[in-house]
């Protein structure tokens, strides 16, 4: 999936809800994508980020998770865009 198509789908997904949008996901994984990083930072700035404390650095656990995703062939590029 090209980055432009991904961005368009992402844009539709987050702008379609009229009153409430709930996103469930692993912030450590999503943070590696530019679109999701912007969304996470926006939610943190607006005090609407709920869940475990989120550290923007890469921990050993996160590194291991990325290695496992690469083994499964789920990492599209060096920025970590998952397809």
C-alpha positions as CSV (number, residue, x, y, z in Angstrom):
1,X,0.0,0.0,0.0
2,X,1.5,3.3,-1.0
3,X,2.0,6.0,1.7
4,X,-0.5,8.3,-0.1
5,X,-3.3,5.7,-0.1
6,X,-2.6,4.8,3.6
7,X,-2.8,8.5,4.5
8,X,-6.1,8.9,2.7
9,X,-7.6,5.9,4.4
10,X,-6.2,7.1,7.8
11,X,-7.7,10.5,7.2
12,X,-11.1,9.1,6.4
13,X,-11.0,6.8,9.4
14,X,-10.3,9.6,11.9
15,X,-12.5,12.3,10.4
16,X,-15.7,10.3,9.8
17,X,-16.9,10.0,13.4
18,X,-19.3,12.8,14.4
19,X,-19.1,12.8,18.2
20,X,-16.6,10.2,19.5
21,X,-13.6,8.3,18.3
22,X,-12.0,5.5,20.4
23,X,-8.7,4.1,19.2
24,X,-7.5,0.9,20.7
25,X,-3.9,-0.1,19.9
26,X,-0.3,-0.3,21.0
27,X,1.1,3.2,21.1
28,X,4.6,1.9,21.1
29,X,4.0,0.3,17.7
30,X,1.8,3.0,16.2
31,X,4.2,5.7,17.2
32,X,6.6,4.5,14.5
33,X,4.2,5.7,11.8
34,X,4.2,9.4,11.0
35,X,0.3,9.6,10.8
36,X,-0.2,7.7,14.1
37,X,2.6,9.6,15.8
38,X,0.9,12.9,15.0
39,X,-2.4,11.5,16.3
40,X,-0.9,10.2,19.5
41,X,0.8,13.5,20.2
42,X,-2.4,15.4,19.5
43,X,-4.3,13.1,22.0
44,X,-1.5,13.5,24.6
45,X,-1.6,17.3,24.2
46,X,-5.4,17.3,24.6
47,X,-5.3,15.1,27.7
48,X,-7.3,12.4,25.8
49,X,-4.7,9.7,25.8
50,X,-5.7,6.9,28.2
51,X,-3.8,3.8,29.1
52,X,-0.4,2.7,30.3
53,X,2.2,5.4,30.5
54,X,3.7,5.9,27.1
55,X,7.4,6.5,26.6
56,X,8.5,7.7,23.2
57,X,11.8,5.9,23.4
58,X,12.4,2.3,22.2
59,X,12.6,-0.2,25.1
60,X,14.0,-3.7,24.9
61,X,10.4,-5.0,24.8
62,X,9.5,-2.8,21.9
63,X,12.6,-3.8,20.0
64,X,11.8,-7.4,20.5
65,X,8.3,-6.8,19.2
66,X,9.6,-5.1,16.1
67,X,11.9,-8.0,15.4
68,X,8.9,-10.4,15.7
69,X,6.9,-8.3,13.3
70,X,9.7,-8.3,10.8
71,X,10.0,-12.1,11.0
72,X,6.3,-12.3,10.2
73,X,6.8,-10.0,7.3
74,X,4.5,-7.3,8.7
75,X,6.9,-4.4,8.4
76,X,6.7,-2.6,5.1
77,X,9.7,-0.2,5.3
78,X,12.5,1.1,7.5
79,X,10.1,3.6,9.2
80,X,8.0,0.8,10.5
81,X,4.9,1.3,8.4
82,X,2.8,-1.8,9.0
83,X,0.8,-3.2,6.1
